[in-house]
Amino acid sequence: MKTTMKSRLLAGTALVSLLAVSACGQETDAAAEPAATEAGTITVEHTQGTTEVPVNPEVVYTFDLGALDTLDALGIEVDGVPAANFPESLSKYGSDDYAKIGSMKEPDFEAISAGAPDLIIMSGRTADSYEEFSKIAPTINLSTDAADPWNSFIENTEIIGEIFGKEAEVEDKLAALDSKVEDTKATAADAGNGLIIMTSGGEMTAYGAGSRFGLIHDVLGVATAADIKSEAQHGESVSFEYVAEINPDNLFVIDRDVAVGNAGEVASAVLDNELVMGTKAAKNDRITMLDSSSWYLVGYGLNNVDAMVSAVQDGIS
């Protein structure tokens, strides 16, 4: 589980000490020396430990597409990314302008080491490689805490803001996002219930509150159409008969095959049958096809969450 990040106080203390030294035009005394030494770093507590991270690192590699999305939203340059099926919003990172440092799950340690990054941001998909990453550069795991994804997302965003001196911009963007969330919750109060479905290889799995896609229920307030307990990453296997029996007011659909670039029957074709088309969601034009790459691969990033909230708001309006 993710621990609480304490860096703001440490960074603020170091900055105050440094400014005091500059104003006096004198050398630091023994008591001030540790703060001055740490002025160029921030201590970050993250999922896999505590790391001293340089302020405004020049060469940044990230395996976490949510973090990449946040960095992009803040105008922070990134140098290395995994080879991935990027959504349109992040499509520029698929070009050769950015070093490819492996796949989403398999790092290319030789390429990473050769690039000499100042900071590596990893994800849950590469968690087993933390020690190896840490031998190359300061490494932090900013994967979202599944037990409390919303607050974890806010905390991770603030960490990135502090590392790159973007605290004020982060605060403004989070405030605007909070306002949009409240508006969506107000709409959801009268929108009926909802069921989240993911298709893959012609099969379906369902997700509920507390799941990887629980933003819809847990944060945006769409009532659950069914009590789905599965905690598996790929959800609980369900049938067309199950969807018909639940008969949701709203159906939210993610196509995993599209997200990962697999050829196969697209979600709209999978759901095009009498059982699904007989639901209230289908009859009332309340089947929302979500951007699969954004929801399945990117997840909790500053721009992406804004787009995710908008997609749900449009779907239930």
Steps between C-alpha positions, in 0.01 A plus 500: 500500500622847421648702786448869558756724331682740733712689250333842511626575850850373421525694176358813659746483787791459262385793287458733798851414620647563157328837462617607843858424405471700177351799678776515758779445247676283759614140505266251663565406857513140618128489588391621155728278295268193479209710371723668241630162387148369454371809318539325164303189593159399629434195714216300346325220685336270247361149463837327506707713733650844556710669234703820482389657174678794334297818455426563131683191369617550143465149355175330599388147410154372588330162464183633663266643235290672768811683616589571136157655449547720808848607390360583157216701656754707693724559197787295646737344248535121506789324327422128515176299488402137442383380161121508542169544324469866599161672491460797267568742784848352549567387143809720460686273742485220247743686275876452481545835677464307825731218604323165525602334825325165468137393506235573761606188693855427385762775547801525270765552767779545248316786329405655833855491632641642175260796524626596849166624635484729804161356603309180422128483568380142501155344513342198659564302181876534558497477880730197504774709337525765771838392634648479152363843409638648821853393405472723192326812634270627777178304450146553630191284461198725444250224427154573631393343829211272403351535850472879471564600137361852510706625792797304370467680165489839675805410708697379198413817309620715787825302516566572134411865555753529780778325312466737206398820681144493364312509830279799415405359160419162654281666762306692234447195279390280789254768614349518151478121486333487840236742374434278196471194723240674716298596190512141376390365837200732489408362156556141616249542781218486243663278238411156637745217553789381288699189408863504383591236241833418336516286188801290402523218247122499459445449874376742766602587853323737738634748754335670796575739782857477630633362173763642265219685318316586821536873429157476342337380821734602781580855391236604247208349691338279235303239694611138451263280302645187658707402802817384328759383751783384275830675565674348198669744263295366212172498687233236559402285205136556399262388226255679273222343707650660810497846339140449392401390850671799664341727239708810582386855433850581374764273349865613487717299262879460471655302214823340627595368157501853360699625799783249460493483122363146467301407193157371586130568507442860609285569805208641302477172304534288815207681659284503188256230602140475610578460869715813535292703255194427712639680807385843613846630425472399133140607455571845649829550313699478823780269386820702535802370308793627705843578354661165564866612503420787735314283748699176476857626444523860623253529786572760765683786327414868530366550146371147467287510814343820373416320173370195689269714712375678188429166329287381792325836529412493130383141528251565781379844389 
